[in-house]
Amino acid sequence: MRKLVITRHGGPEVLQVQEAAEPVPGPGEIRIRVRAAGLNFADVLARVGLYPDAPPPPVTVGYEVAGVVDALGPGARGFREGDRVVALTRFGGQAEAVAVPVEQAIRLPEDKDFVEGAALPVNYLTAYLMLERLAAIRPGDRVLIHGVAGGVGLAALQIARALGAETFGTASPSKHARLREMGLDHPIDYRNRDFEAEVRRLTGGRGVDVILDPISGAATRKNYRLLAPMGRLFLFGVSSFNRGTRKRSLVDTLRSLLQTPLFHPIQLMNANKGVFGVNIGRLWDERQRLRAIFEELCTRWEEGRIRPVIDTTFPLERAGAAHERLQSRQNFGKVVLTID
Ligand SMILES: NC(=O)c1ccc[n+]([C@@H]2O[C@H](COP(=O)([O-])OP(=O)(O)OC[C@H]3O[C@@H](n4cnc5c(N)ncnc54)[C@H](OP(=O)(O)O)[C@@H]3O)[C@@H](O)[C@H]2O)c1
């Protein structure tokens, strides 16, 4: 079979499609013939060498796939060969075949396609966990979503709107018209304006109740200041560690790291503010709890209450261009790798 390999840390040219042995499903596992694999910003960070959770190169990453079951390991129950499924994979998903424990897979609804399937798990689990489970937002809450036109961002927008929130979101200006069409109340041009000043202006100085921050660095300082009393800040990414350069920049990384604030408990207590960290890559041992959320999200998807927004698809061989699309901030929604 073929798989996409990060051969070493660097620009998109370090990605290569290589031949490898088929994975053999172990006890309690199924093997999936992959038809579509989601691309995440974490994959870009893994390629440049800024994602410590990824194994060192040469490595095949990929957190989510949709495809067809083609083999069952000993004792694997609940699926048959030929079943169409969507699954979480902790690495190895960007390949023609991957073996996963049965608990990480769910049957793909009849009328749904592989591309949307591969776009669902990571983005929606992350957004749901923050907004619905941890932030417990209520109608009328003001929610600021950074990177609102990205994969997690659009998932968060759909969930926040369904809960009746007033939505604020940062994105490159070319994406604002479409974001408004999708129901974003207040698009903010973070590239040409100070987002903190904009949010203050839009809220009459009060700030917002919930903020999703995948940026870190100096932006986190601003976000914390923007929280209204009883506000909750979610830290779940470090995009400021890489400012769009094709390779890792130690200067950018160090600068952002030093600008990222530390929070003292007494300071949080007296301000009535909460700061959460979320990393679903580190929730793998909570399989049953993650699965319950995953099932709930699949039901909502089947009922049309949520729907992944697909930006583009690229065949595995063009994964470099797919990475470039995310890194050069062109994507509106999810980028998906496809395999014929
Ligand atoms: N902790 C977790 O469990 C978890 C899970 C999933 C994702 N994440 C994090 O959530 C963020 C979004 O992930 P995603 O996969 O949905 O990707 P994404 O948002 O689709 O990523 C690309 C978009 O991010 C925006 N962006 C902002 N700063 C950027 C930078 N320095 N370099 C490139 N693009 C930048 C750009 O859009 P605009 O310019 O239009 O904003 C770009 O189009 C990432 O930081 C990711 O690491 C965390």
The ligand as a Gaussian input file, in Angstrom:
#p B3LYP/6-31G(d) Opt

LIG

0 1
 N       -5.918000      21.056000      20.959000
 C       -6.669000      20.330000      20.154000
 O       -7.201000      19.302000      20.523000
 C       -6.839000      20.806000      18.735000
 C       -7.619000      20.075000      17.832000
 C       -7.790000      20.571000      16.537000
 C       -7.184000      21.769000      16.168000
 N       -6.412000      22.445000      17.062000
 C       -5.799000      23.732000      16.707000
 O       -6.820000      24.567000      16.197000
 C       -6.326000      25.430000      15.188000
 C       -7.171000      25.262000      13.947000
 O       -6.910000      23.978000      13.390000
 P       -7.515000      23.529000      12.000000
 O       -6.955000      22.178000      11.739000
 O       -8.972000      23.751000      12.003000
 O       -6.818000      24.516000      10.960000
 P       -7.363000      25.794000      10.220000
 O       -8.009000      26.738000      11.165000
 O       -8.144000      25.411000       9.026000
 O       -5.940000      26.400000       9.826000
 C       -5.657000      27.246000       8.803000
 C       -6.223000      28.662000       8.993000
 O       -5.762000      29.228000      10.226000
 C       -5.662000      30.653000      10.123000
 N       -4.357000      31.044000      10.693000
 C       -4.200000      31.808000      11.786000
 N       -2.907000      31.911000      12.108000
 C       -2.215000      31.207000      11.195000
 C       -0.829000      30.928000      11.003000
 N        0.112000      31.409000      11.816000
 N       -0.467000      30.149000       9.968000
 C       -1.402000      29.639000       9.131000
 N       -2.739000      29.861000       9.279000
 C       -3.141000      30.640000      10.305000
 C       -5.808000      30.971000       8.637000
 O       -7.114000      31.508000       8.403000
 P       -7.492000      33.050000       8.653000
 O       -6.327000      33.904000       8.355000
 O       -8.647000      33.292000       7.749000
 O       -7.903000      33.070000      10.113000
 C       -5.748000      29.619000       7.942000
 O       -6.551000      29.592000       6.769000
 C       -4.847000      25.051000      15.025000
 O       -4.068000      25.926000      15.803000
 C       -4.780000      23.649000      15.572000
 O       -3.499000      23.282000      16.015000
 C       -6.242000      21.983000      18.329000

